Amino acid sequence: MESSEYHTLHIFFFPFFAHGHVIPTLDMAKLFAEKGVKATIVTTPLNAPFISKAIGKSKTKHNRIHIQTIELPCAEAVLPDSCENTDSITSQDLFESFCMATCFLQEPFEQLIEKQHPDCIVADMFFPWATDSAAKFGIPRLVFHGYSFISLCATSCMELYKSHNDAESSSFVIPNLPGEIRIEMTMLPPYSKSKEKTGMAKLMEEA
């Protein structure tokens, strides 16, 4: 009987640059790696040491996770030097600028796809452009949301029904969810309170 060669499935995992997104993405990558999948974490140079350390704690011969880095051009993106993680964010305005600046990663990310030929991409919700990148190379893209399912439902209902825009008090009930889930206006991010769609609001809508 002729021997057949099996292609090792290769998945890119591309987390947003915040520990709350990186850690669960790493957990997913570890699960796939344990099943024999080649898992590659895509990140920036300043985030790589944290990821490498986290991988090292659970690394075995059956759990090999690779790291590939791409550069975030801080100067071009009008960000402070070395601003590659939300730990460096000091204000809401800077956070929004940081999120918007991630679009500068699309070109180097696509260059990496062309070089590495992954079979699938699991990219964070904050990188909506990754869907276009994956489509360009004819590979599937899965979206990773750092939120729980109830949070996603609540966000979708608020975006669809705009009930917070008509709120006459400091809190409002999220419509079309079971029970009476009330949320304080102060808990909403600034971009969701504005009636005009800002860059951040458009980014979240795409996500």
Helices and strands as residue ranges (DSSP letters): E 10-14, H 19-34, E 38-43, H 48-56, E 65-69, G 86-88, H 92-101, G 102-105, H 106-116, E 120-124, H 130-136, E 141-144, H 149-161, G 163-166, E 171-173, E 182-184, G 185-187, H 190-193, H 199-206
